Amino acid sequence: MKIYINGKFYEKEDAKISVFDHGLLYGDGVFEGIRSYNNIVFRLKEHIDRLYNSAKALMLEIPISKTELESAIIKTLKENNLSDAYIRVVITRGVGDLGLDPKKCSCPTVIIIADKIVLYPQELYQNGMEIVTASTRRNIPEAINPCIKSLNYLNNIFAKIEARRAGCEEAIMLNSEGYVTECTGDNIFVIKDNNLLTPPTYIGALPGITRDTVIDIAKSKLGLNVKEELFTTYHLYSSDECFLTGTAAEVISVVKVDGRTIGDGIPGKYTKLIMTEFKEMTKVLGVKY
């Protein structure tokens, strides 16, 4: 495996950053997860735009242009001879001192890793998964805005620990007012009758690239009435179908929430159609290399 760091490639065992990098010391940085399918980087432009938007919110100036970063991502995939991959792009504040002040950091660090990823066991994609509601609340926008895909993921990790302790792979996170926001690493959708509901990003949900793709599929291919609106766990419990989306997760059905069976307890018809349509979209939406 070859890792890209600041314009050079290093063997995995030699890929290192300074212990004074503020990405390590303080979680000061941003990242992006991207997928490639059969030599097509899925929605690369949208991912890069989101990365730069996150960096701008942190007043973190990425030291290369969007075009240069796109080229570096493609080069990393070719360097590792990968046609199907998970790409992790990390931008840290860079090397500084032991204080918090980002002005003490000389130059941001740019890291690109291309590898394989399997987020959930295959049987969960076939049969659906069980999730629980975490007691850990989602960060409020006035603190660390969840729209920023930052390196500080402790909020999500606390909720993931709760999921694991409950014997589940994922946990739902509520905001401070008790509304459903997202899961620890995935956006969440519910279907009731002909309506597809997902939380709006302003309450604490990441503006997911897969999320946006699924919304387009639901509107243009399935004729569902898509609503981005507030809802509670009650609306999850009483839904006909529920599923999660994410770059690593893709689309996966949820068949039980907090011990309540969703619908018939199997992946629903719309969820399965969305899974199929999403696979088709990965063949055409992106940058070929």
N, C-alpha and C positions, 0 to 999 in steps of 0.2 A: 504493500500500500504506500502511495506517495501522497504526502500532505502538503498543501500550498500554504506558505506563510510569507507574507510580504514580498510576493513576486518570485519566490524560489520554492522548489520542491525538495522535501526531505523524506527519508524513510520514516516509517511510523515510530520506530524506537528513537529516532533523532529529532522528531518534531517537538520542539520545546519553546516555551515562552518564559520570560523573566518572572521570578517570584514577586517582583515589584510592579507587575502589570496590574492596573486597577480593575481589570476584568476579573482577575483572581482575588484581589484583596477586598473588593467592594461590590462585585457583580455589576460594575459600571461598563455597560456595553449592550449590544443588541445582536440578535441572531435571526436566521431564517432557515426553515427546513423546506427543501425542494425535492421533487421526484423527477426522474427520467424514466421513460418507457420506450423501449425499442428505438433507442437513439433519438428520442424527442424529449427535450426538457419541458415538462408540463407547465404552461403558463409562466414562463420565466420572467417576462416583463413585469407581470403583476407582483411576483415575489420580490423582484428587485425594487420596484416602487415602494412596496410595503417596508422593506428593509431601510430604505433611505428616509421614509417618513418617520419610522421609529427613531432613527439616528438624529433626525432634525429635532424631534421632540426633546431629545436629551442634549441638544446643542453639541452633538458629536459629529465632526466633519469627516466623512469617509474619504481617505486620501487618494482614491481613484474614482474615475467617472463610472457611470452606469454601464457604458459600452465596454470599458476596460474590465469591469467586474464580470459582465456577461462572458467576455472572451476568456477570462481566467477560470470561470466555472466550466466552460466547454473544454478548455485545455486540461483541467483536472480530471474530467471524465475520460478524456482520451488517454491521458497519462496512465490511468488505472485500467484502461481497456474495459470500461463498463458501458453496457447498453441499457441496462435496467439498474437504477441506483437510487439511493437516498443521499442528497447533498446537504451538508450543513455548512452554512456560511456564518462566520462569527466575526464581529467587529468589536474590539475592546478599546477602551480609552487609551491604552498603551502604558508604557513604563513611566512611573512617577515616584514619589516618595511615600512614606508611610502615613501621610496626611490625606484628608479627603479631597483637597482642592484639585479639580480636574485641570486647572491651568498649569499645574506642575508636571503634567504628562506631555512628553515631547511630541509623540506621533502615535495615532491609533494603529493597532495591530489588525491585520486582515488575514483570516484563516479560512481555508476551504477544505472540507473533508468529504470524500465521495466513498460510499460504502453500501452495503446491503442493510435492510432493516425489516424485521418482522415484529410488529407491535403486539399483535394478538394471535393466539393459536388459530389455525385454519378452521377448526370445528366451531368456533364462535361466529365466524362469518356464515357458516352453514346453518347453525341452530339458533343464533342470537346470544346475547350476553345479559348477565344480571349486573345491575349497578345499585349503588346506595347514595343517599344524600349525606354529604359531609357536614360536620358541625363547623368546620373552618369556613369562614365567609370570604367571598371574593374581595380582592382589593377594591377600595372605592376610587373612582376617577380622580378625586382630589388628593389622593396619596400617590400610589403608583398606578397610573392609568393602564388598565388591561389592554388597551389598544396598542400600547407600546410593547413590542415583543423583546423584552429586555432579558439580560442574563440573570436577573433576580427572580427566581422561580420558587422561592421558599413557600409562598402562599399555596401554590399548586402541589408542592411536595408534601406539605402537611396533610392536604386532602387525599393525596395518593396513599399516604401511610394509613389513613382511616379506611380507604377502600381495601387495602391489603389485609388489614386486621379483620375486616368483615368478610374476607374470602372472595373479594371481587377484584376485577381488573381496573375498574373506573369508579369515580365518584362525581356526583353532581355538586356544583358549588352555587350557593345562593348569594345574593348581594345583601347588603346591610338591612334592606327592607324585607327580605324574605322571598324575593323573586328569583326564579331560575335564571342563571347567567350562561353557564357552560360547564363542561367537565374539566378535569385537571389538564387534559391535553387536547380535547376535542370540542367542537361546537355540537349543540344538541337541537334536534327537531322533533316535533310531534305532529301526528296526523289525526284529525278528527273529522269524520264525514269527508267532505271534499276540500278541507282546509289544511294547509301546511303551515305550522307555526314555528317560529324560531325567535329567540330573544334579540332585541335590538342591541347594537354594539354599545350604545351610550350607557347601558346599565352595568357593563362589566364583561362583555363578550369580545373576544378577538375577532377582527374582521377577516375571517378565514377565506383563503383562496378556494378551497374545496367547498366551503359553505356557499360562496357566490356561484360556483359552478352548479351546485345542486339546486339552488334557487332558479337559475336559468333553465335547467332541465325540467323542473316542476312546472314552470310557467309555459315553456315553449313546446315541450314534448308530452306532458301528462295532463295539462289543462287544470292543474290544481290552483286553488285560490291561496296565494302565498301572503302571509301576514308576519311582519316583524313587530311583535308586540309583547307586552309584559304578561307572564303567566306564572302560576305557582305549581308546587308539587301536585296539587289536586288535579291540575290539567294533565300532568304526566300520568297519574294513576288511572284517570278516566279516558285516556286517549285510545284510539284504535291501533296506532302504530307509533313507534319511537325509534329513532336511529341517531347515530353519532357520525360526525364527519371530521376529517383532518388530513393533512398531507401524508403523515405516516399511516394513519388508520384507514384512509380512504373513506368508505361508507360501510358501517356495520350496524346491524339491527340490535335493538334492546328489547328483551322479552320479559324482563322483570325489574321493577324499581321498588326498593325498600320492601321487598317481600310481596308486592302486588304484581300479579300477572297482567301484562299488557296485551290487550286484544285476545287472540286465541293462544297466546304463549309461544308463537312461532313467528319468524320473519314475515311481515305483511306483504301484500301484493304490490303496493306502491313502493315500499322499501326495496323490494327485489327488482322492480323495474328501474328504480333510480340507480341501484348498484350496477345493473347491466348498461344503462345509458352512460353512466360515468366512465366505465371502462372504454366505451366507444369514444368518448370525448378525449381521453388521454392519447388517442391515436392521431388526433388532428389539431389539438390546441397546444401549441408550443413551438420551440425552436429546435430544428433538426440539426444534428451534428454528425 
